[in-house]
Amino acid sequence: MTLRESLTAASTQITRRDAELLLAHTLKVPRTHLLAHPEDKLSPTHHTTFQSLVTRRADHVPLQHLTGQQDFYGLTLRVTADTLIPRPETEQLVEAVLLYATQLDTPKNLRIADIGTGTGAIAIALATHLAATEIYATDISPAALAIASENAQTHNTQIIFLEGDLLTPLEPHHPFDIILSNPPYIPLTDAPTLQPEVRDHEPPTALFAGNDGLEIYRRLIPQAQAALAPNGLLALEFGFGQSEAIQQLLASWQNIQILNDYAQIPRIALATKP
């Protein structure tokens, strides 16, 4: 069977784009290779591997779990079922923090903490763009921390990974100049409405946060206020419809800003410690 025939057959079960990405992954070639050589033959071994991946994708296994990777802020990161798959919206959290860091009146060696690091995406993206910065990253999941550490090594970044709940493992290291987080924020009541790829395959502890999705923020925001240096920045990603509640939780902070995502939905909150 040729590459074109394999893709045509697979496209009856999954999208053409997913089929191309899975076939390129199977063959370990760029996706453009499939377009340039559609008449190449697929070996029996590759055919079996490809069909297995197509079947799993048709069963709603995330594409990133099948390929084992996801691109984020120009980085290719390893992902598994133990980690949240990094989303494009979270790149805006990184951009906001980088902009804040470059606009400081007195540049200095910053101390940054990424809470609930998952794959390490945020911490690693910051480490690749901020020189002479001390970055800590926490997660409650040892399996996620193992993936994050592997990703950090792949991209030659120096990050201190600590296992524990929110800022608890950081207590001996206070104060910080910047604390940021993309925490779980989906209400449990929204679970039935989620895509099967998300609901059934990503770790629940990285998705859900109580009945209103705000459970983590209620603990994280006071902890961050205690851990930040004066005028330190707190940067948070939050979910659809949560902007007003987040601003209320930040009522005692100063310089509160709400930034929209690419779809013009409020997504990022920035605030500085009084």
Secondary structure, DSSP 8 states (H G I E B T S, - for coil): -BHHHHHHHHTTTS-HHHHHHHHHHHHTS-HHHHHH-TT-B--HHHHHHHHHHHHHHHTT--HHHHHTEEEETTEEEE--TTS----HHHHHHHHHHHHHHHT-SS----EEEEES-TTTHHHHHHHHH-TT-EEEEEES-HHHHHHHHHHHHHTT--EEEEESSTTGGGGGG--EEEEEE----B-GGGGGGS-HHHHTTS-GGGTB-TTTS-HHHHHHHHHHHHHEEEEEEEEEE--TT-HHHHHHHTTTSEEEEEEE-TTS-EEEEEEE--
